[in-house]
Amino acid sequence: MSTVNIAVNANTLNKIWEDIEAKINAMPPLAASKTLGPFGIDFAIGFRVSSGTNPITLANNNVTINNLEFTYTPLKLTLSVIIKEIDTPTVCVWTPFGQACLPSIKLFPETTVSVPIDLSGIFAGSFSGQFSLTPVKQVLAAKGALTAHQATLTADTSDEILNDFKNLISTKIPILPGVLVDDIAKVFVAGVKGNLADKWLFHLKDVDSNLQLIDIGDTALNIMDIIANEILSFLPAPARILAEDILQPLFKSIAAALDIENDVLTWLERLFQSSLGIGNMLETFFGNLIFQMWPVFKIEDPYPMIAAGNGLIAVLVPMENIVVNVNAPQEIVVSADLF
Amino acid sequence: MSLLMNQNLVKYTGVSTANMNILCMVVHAMAAEGVYTGKVYADGTSLLGTFNLTYDAANPAKQVQIDLSSFDSFTQVNLREKPFDMPPQFVTGQTGLVVFFVSGGQRNLSATLTDSKGQTTFDTRSLDNGDTAIFRLFMPGNYSIEDTAGQILNITVSAPVDGKYPSLASQDPVLVDLDATGFIPDVANVNPLQIIAVSIKVPATLNLAQS
């Protein structure tokens, strides 16, 4: 029995990270709908990652991601409000033959108003985390009865990995619509799909991570002004003044349902964490999901000890007892017994 | 999408009691009990529909409201109530008050009442002693109401003060009389949608226009 050691250093990981950064930036925005009291809210959140130089370091037997910075763009909330029909109050007048009560006039018909609140580019995120490196054996059903040599030479044309990713995303973040799940999964499939050979995939597994929201732009926004202006924007001036007065109770209930306050960063953090659950979704996405769809590196099993060439087939040796050691600060060493 | 308002309140800045739109209503008291045939016209000539009106003084209903635009097929899709399949039946009692109004639509409307003998007993195009004309204006500005004799009531619909209007619910109607000497008073200052009620003592048609 022999042992093989495969070393991957931090520089290599950082080069690999550039690939994942490109994948994240290629993702469509995360979008979903939720209900807040009587109002509906749709949100779309996209990311642009700028991880700086060598964000990955090795320490404490773990892989550390340091201060991954990303901008939320787009960051759009769309509030749906049903405004009931508003009529003039009933008025009665005295005539020579008694009091006549007059019909009211329909001032505003029932309207479903969609109010876009665009906060794109105003907020950024900061993500840091420590991860262990965990090997997971991948055996594709599409391999079927192929031999190890045949599987090495046969491309995976199935949707097995795509379906696995779709299932993973929709399980972890169930509020995402199906089309979006599909689009996100496809971004990551290309980095994993290869031949039909069995493989050990080395994933980063979240040990401890932190996602923070930071404001980087003008947050002196009055969200209720944005909402009120949008609702009233098509009205001529006298109608707008009347409507503002009539709709004060509605505006107050919107502010209460959204828990709006003057500090937009605090409000958004609260909205993310509690009302909409976006914070949990982002933590799940950055701390968990990405790395389950992006193996840091892959090793075929049986291991191609000698590559094919000169008319000879490859020499493939089965592996067992995979052990991962992080030898900080330089490298990760994967050891395996070969039979 | 923004809130939309009833465009007719903005579109119309004039009206006549002879050809009514959303800005004007007419209140008439039935003189005699009986069953009447009502007819609704557009622009004074096109017959849009008919209805039956019964006045029974013993009936507890103090008034009936008749929406003339409900007879206009161009506007029926936007109405609160469904259009009529048969000539509708209206009933009024007590002092026999009937409120003719227009809730929407693109055309100006009028109505007549004919008794069982075929006599026209009321025509919104020609009001008389005892009738009340109601005006409700929205857009700020200066207006005038002129009667058949050329007498004028000047109206100012106010602009907001400090960006505010008084609450709609707190505004009492402005009352005006029209007799042989003219309008009393002959000037009225109102807020948007505040009622102007003209109690008519002489035969009249009232025409409102923006000054």
HADDOCK unambig.tbl for C-alpha pairs under 7 A between the chains (distance, minus, plus):
assign (segid A and resid 89 and name CA) (segid B and resid 168 and name CA) 6.93 0.50 0.50
assign (segid A and resid 89 and name CA) (segid B and resid 169 and name CA) 5.89 0.50 0.50
assign (segid A and resid 93 and name CA) (segid B and resid 173 and name CA) 6.89 0.50 0.50
assign (segid A and resid 95 and name CA) (segid B and resid 132 and name CA) 6.66 0.50 0.50
assign (segid A and resid 95 and name CA) (segid B and resid 199 and name CA) 6.95 0.50 0.50
assign (segid A and resid 96 and name CA) (segid B and resid 130 and name CA) 6.24 0.50 0.50
assign (segid A and resid 97 and name CA) (segid B and resid 29 and name CA) 6.67 0.50 0.50
assign (segid A and resid 97 and name CA) (segid B and resid 95 and name CA) 6.11 0.50 0.50
assign (segid A and resid 100 and name CA) (segid B and resid 63 and name CA) 6.89 0.50 0.50
assign (segid A and resid 105 and name CA) (segid B and resid 103 and name CA) 6.81 0.50 0.50
assign (segid A and resid 106 and name CA) (segid B and resid 6 and name CA) 6.66 0.50 0.50
assign (segid A and resid 107 and name CA) (segid B and resid 5 and name CA) 5.72 0.50 0.50
assign (segid A and resid 107 and name CA) (segid B and resid 6 and name CA) 5.29 0.50 0.50
assign (segid A and resid 108 and name CA) (segid B and resid 4 and name CA) 6.08 0.50 0.50
assign (segid A and resid 108 and name CA) (segid B and resid 5 and name CA) 4.52 0.50 0.50
assign (segid A and resid 108 and name CA) (segid B and resid 6 and name CA) 5.78 0.50 0.50
assign (segid A and resid 109 and name CA) (segid B and resid 5 and name CA) 6.85 0.50 0.50
assign (segid A and resid 111 and name CA) (segid B and resid 3 and name CA) 6.32 0.50 0.50
assign (segid A and resid 113 and name CA) (segid B and resid 1 and name CA) 5.10 0.50 0.50
assign (segid A and resid 113 and name CA) (segid B and resid 2 and name CA) 5.79 0.50 0.50
assign (segid A and resid 113 and name CA) (segid B and resid 3 and name CA) 6.59 0.50 0.50
assign (segid A and resid 114 and name CA) (segid B and resid 1 and name CA) 5.32 0.50 0.50
assign (segid A and resid 115 and name CA) (segid B and resid 1 and name CA) 6.86 0.50 0.50
assign (segid A and resid 230 and name CA) (segid B and resid 2 and name CA) 5.90 0.50 0.50
assign (segid A and resid 231 and name CA) (segid B and resid 2 and name CA) 4.42 0.50 0.50
assign (segid A and resid 231 and name CA) (segid B and resid 3 and name CA) 5.34 0.50 0.50
assign (segid A and resid 232 and name CA) (segid B and resid 2 and name CA) 5.75 0.50 0.50
assign (segid A and resid 232 and name CA) (segid B and resid 3 and name CA) 5.75 0.50 0.50
assign (segid A and resid 233 and name CA) (segid B and resid 2 and name CA) 5.89 0.50 0.50
assign (segid A and resid 234 and name CA) (segid B and resid 2 and name CA) 5.80 0.50 0.50
assign (segid A and resid 234 and name CA) (segid B and resid 3 and name CA) 6.80 0.50 0.50
assign (segid A and resid 234 and name CA) (segid B and resid 4 and name CA) 6.64 0.50 0.50
assign (segid A and resid 235 and name CA) (segid B and resid 4 and name CA) 6.58 0.50 0.50
assign (segid A and resid 235 and name CA) (segid B and resid 5 and name CA) 6.81 0.50 0.50
assign (segid A and resid 238 and name CA) (segid B and resid 139 and name CA) 6.85 0.50 0.50
assign (segid A and resid 241 and name CA) (segid B and resid 163 and name CA) 6.85 0.50 0.50
assign (segid A and resid 241 and name CA) (segid B and resid 164 and name CA) 6.49 0.50 0.50
assign (segid A and resid 242 and name CA) (segid B and resid 165 and name CA) 6.80 0.50 0.50
